[in-house]
Amino acid sequence: MPHPVTTEWIDLDSADGRFSGYLALPPARRGPGLLLLQEIFGVNEHIRGVVEQYALAGFVVLAPDLFWRKGARIELGYDGTDAQRAYQLMGTITHERVVGDMQAALTALRQRPECSGRTGAIGYCMGGRLAYTAAACCSVDAAVAYYGGGIQNQLHLVPQIECPIQFHYAERDDHIPLVAVDAVRQALVEKDAEVYVYPDALHGFNCWSRASYGPGPAALAHGRSLAFLAERLF
């Protein structure tokens, strides 16, 4: 019996070059679009697994390779020299280029015949911050941000956000202090925004490949994300 989700790497065209994205189609082969934004470790095995997880839930999911200017389809682990390289790569991301790349990926996603029209963005770690950026700069219909470091430093984008947005944070995140979470919550108080903090959870709690994985918080956050996206995109 064939797997209910089909996957492939597809070509994407930005203003300054061609790059690729990992696409997964749902069992029905049609559904709302979902831009899935990577951690600093690339579109690695874990991120591809999350892409397929959301495709199983009925979304047409595309994860663009955002480090393509430094090498195609870079995949990194979570420790040692891989982690060092991941942080270096994150430092090469610029606002203008990444917004252009996300917009190129969204355009390709919306043009696919399998995409039913509405599109959202979801991201993790660096991708969480980029999902927030997409909500402000890329005209998505909904966005979900998991432990997006640095969002508290980009609150000037809040007036540009017109779509519903959901945030997931870890209480014991050593990268994002709770004061930063409170700043995000207060800045979005007049927006259609949900902010969740998971007690005792660590940064990266959604990633089953990391030592910080928290099955309970991950399951609860995933359920909330699915309900939020389904209500707004289907």
C-alpha positions as CSV (number, residue, x, y, z in Angstrom):
1,M,0.0,0.0,0.0
2,P,1.5,3.4,-1.0
3,H,2.3,6.0,1.7
4,P,-0.6,8.4,2.0
5,V,1.7,11.4,1.7
6,T,3.8,12.0,-1.4
7,T,7.0,14.1,-1.2
8,E,9.5,15.7,-3.5
9,W,12.0,18.5,-3.8
10,I,10.8,21.3,-6.1
11,D,12.5,24.2,-7.7
12,L,11.7,27.8,-6.5
13,D,12.8,31.0,-8.2
14,S,13.8,34.1,-6.2
15,A,14.9,37.5,-7.4
16,D,18.5,36.4,-7.2
17,G,18.6,32.7,-8.0
18,R,16.9,29.3,-8.0
19,F,16.6,27.3,-4.8
20,S,14.6,24.3,-3.7
21,G,11.9,23.4,-1.2
22,Y,10.6,20.1,0.3
23,L,7.0,19.6,-0.7
24,A,4.5,17.1,0.8
25,L,1.0,16.5,-0.5
26,P,-1.8,15.3,1.7
27,P,-3.7,12.0,1.3
28,A,-6.6,13.9,-0.5
29,R,-3.9,15.5,-2.8
30,R,-5.6,18.8,-2.2
31,G,-5.8,21.2,0.7
32,P,-4.8,24.6,2.1
33,G,-1.1,25.7,1.7
34,L,1.3,25.7,4.6
35,L,4.8,27.3,4.5
36,L,6.9,25.5,7.0
37,L,10.0,27.4,8.1
38,Q,13.1,25.6,9.3
39,E,15.2,25.7,12.4
40,I,18.8,26.8,12.1
41,F,19.7,23.2,11.3
42,G,18.3,23.3,7.8
43,V,15.6,21.3,6.1
44,N,16.9,18.2,7.9
45,E,15.4,14.8,8.6
46,H,13.4,16.2,11.5
47,I,12.0,19.2,9.6
48,R,11.0,16.9,6.7
49,G,9.2,14.7,9.2
50,V,7.3,17.7,10.5
51,V,6.4,18.6,6.9
52,E,5.0,15.1,6.4
53,Q,3.2,15.3,9.8
54,Y,1.2,18.4,8.7
55,A,0.6,16.9,5.2
56,L,-1.0,13.9,6.9
57,A,-3.3,16.4,8.6
58,G,-4.5,17.7,5.2
59,F,-2.2,20.5,4.3
60,V,-0.1,21.1,1.2
61,V,3.2,21.8,2.9
62,L,6.3,23.4,1.6
63,A,9.6,23.9,3.5
64,P,12.0,26.2,1.5
65,D,15.7,25.7,1.8
66,L,16.6,29.1,3.3
67,F,20.4,28.5,3.5
68,W,20.7,27.9,-0.2
69,R,23.1,30.7,-0.8
70,K,25.6,28.9,1.4
71,G,25.0,25.5,-0.1
72,A,22.1,23.5,-1.4
73,R,20.0,21.4,1.1
74,I,22.3,21.8,4.1
75,E,21.4,19.4,6.9
76,L,22.9,19.7,10.3
77,G,22.8,18.0,13.7
78,Y,22.2,19.7,17.0
79,D,25.6,19.5,18.7
80,G,29.3,20.2,18.3
81,T,30.6,21.6,15.0
82,D,27.2,21.2,13.4
83,A,25.6,23.5,16.0
84,Q,28.4,26.0,15.5
85,R,27.9,26.0,11.8
86,A,24.1,26.4,12.3
87,Y,24.6,29.6,14.3
88,Q,27.0,30.9,11.7
89,L,24.5,30.2,8.9
90,M,21.7,31.9,10.8
91,G,23.9,35.0,10.9
92,T,23.9,35.1,7.1
93,I,20.1,35.5,6.9
94,T,19.0,39.1,6.0
95,H,15.5,40.4,6.3
96,E,15.1,41.5,2.7
97,R,16.5,38.3,1.2
98,V,14.5,35.9,3.5
99,V,11.3,37.8,2.9
100,G,11.9,37.5,-0.8
101,D,12.6,33.8,-0.4
102,M,9.4,33.3,1.6
103,Q,7.4,35.2,-0.8
104,A,8.8,33.2,-3.7
105,A,7.9,30.0,-1.9
106,L,4.4,31.2,-1.1
107,T,3.8,32.2,-4.7
108,A,4.9,28.7,-5.9
109,L,2.7,27.1,-3.2
110,R,-0.4,29.1,-4.2
111,Q,0.1,28.4,-7.9
112,R,0.1,24.7,-7.4
113,P,-3.1,23.0,-8.5
114,E,-3.2,21.0,-5.2
115,C,-3.4,24.2,-3.1
116,S,-7.0,25.1,-2.3
117,G,-6.2,28.8,-1.9
118,R,-5.7,29.9,1.7
119,T,-2.1,29.7,3.0
120,G,-0.5,29.9,6.4
121,A,3.0,29.8,7.8
122,I,4.5,27.8,10.7
123,G,8.0,27.8,11.9
124,Y,10.4,26.6,14.7
125,C,13.3,28.4,16.4
126,M,14.7,30.7,13.6
127,G,11.6,29.6,11.6
128,G,9.4,30.8,14.4
129,R,10.7,34.3,14.1
130,L,10.3,34.0,10.3
131,A,6.7,32.8,10.6
132,Y,6.1,36.0,12.6
133,T,7.9,38.0,9.8
134,A,5.7,36.2,7.2
135,A,2.6,37.3,9.1
136,A,3.8,40.9,8.8
137,C,5.4,40.9,5.4
138,C,4.0,38.1,3.2
139,S,0.2,38.3,3.3
140,V,-0.4,34.8,4.8
141,D,-3.8,34.0,6.2
142,A,-2.5,32.6,9.6
143,A,0.8,32.1,11.3
144,V,2.2,29.9,14.1
145,A,5.5,30.6,15.7
146,Y,7.3,28.1,18.0
147,Y,10.0,29.6,20.3
148,G,11.0,32.2,17.8
149,G,14.1,33.9,19.2
150,G,14.4,37.6,18.6
151,I,10.7,38.4,17.9
152,Q,10.8,40.7,20.9
153,N,13.4,42.8,19.0
154,Q,11.1,43.1,15.9
155,L,7.9,44.4,17.5
156,H,8.0,47.3,15.1
157,L,6.4,44.8,12.6
158,V,3.3,44.4,14.8
159,P,1.3,47.1,13.0
160,Q,1.7,45.2,9.7
161,I,0.2,42.0,11.1
162,E,-3.4,41.5,9.9
163,C,-3.8,37.8,10.1
164,P,-4.4,35.6,13.2
165,I,-1.1,34.5,14.9
166,Q,-0.3,31.9,17.5
167,F,2.9,31.7,19.6
168,H,4.3,28.7,21.6
169,Y,7.1,29.3,24.1
170,A,9.0,27.2,26.6
171,E,9.0,28.3,30.3
172,R,12.6,27.2,30.7
173,D,14.0,28.5,27.4
174,D,17.6,29.5,27.8
175,H,17.4,31.5,24.6
176,I,14.1,33.4,25.2
177,P,13.5,34.9,28.7
178,L,10.0,35.1,29.9
179,V,10.3,38.9,29.9
180,A,10.6,38.6,26.1
181,V,7.5,36.5,26.0
182,D,5.6,39.1,28.0
183,A,6.8,41.9,25.6
184,V,5.4,39.9,22.7
185,R,2.1,39.3,24.5
186,Q,1.7,43.0,25.4
187,A,2.6,44.2,21.9
188,L,0.0,42.0,20.3
189,V,-2.8,42.6,22.8
190,E,-5.0,44.3,20.2
191,K,-4.3,41.7,17.5
192,D,-5.9,38.3,16.9
193,A,-3.1,36.5,18.8
194,E,-2.7,33.6,21.1
195,V,0.4,33.1,23.3
196,Y,1.1,29.8,25.1
197,V,3.9,29.1,27.6
198,Y,4.6,25.4,28.5
199,P,5.6,24.8,32.1
200,D,9.1,23.2,32.5
201,A,9.5,22.9,28.7
202,L,12.9,23.7,27.1
203,H,13.8,25.4,23.9
204,G,13.3,23.0,21.0
205,F,10.6,21.0,22.9
206,N,8.8,20.1,19.6
207,C,11.9,18.4,18.1
208,W,12.0,14.7,18.8
209,S,15.6,14.6,17.6
210,R,16.8,16.9,20.4
211,A,17.7,16.3,24.0
212,S,15.3,19.1,24.9
213,Y,12.3,17.2,23.4
214,G,9.2,17.3,25.5
215,P,6.5,14.9,24.3
216,G,3.8,16.4,26.5
217,P,4.3,20.0,25.5
218,A,4.9,19.0,21.9
219,A,1.6,17.1,21.7
220,L,-0.4,19.9,23.4
221,A,1.2,22.6,21.1
222,H,0.7,20.5,18.0
223,G,-3.0,20.0,18.8
224,R,-3.4,23.7,19.4
225,S,-1.6,24.5,16.1
226,L,-3.7,22.1,14.1
227,A,-7.0,23.5,15.5
228,F,-5.8,27.0,14.9
229,L,-4.7,26.4,11.3
230,A,-7.7,24.2,10.5
231,E,-10.2,26.8,11.7
232,R,-8.5,29.5,9.6
233,L,-7.3,27.8,6.5
234,F,-9.8,25.1,5.6
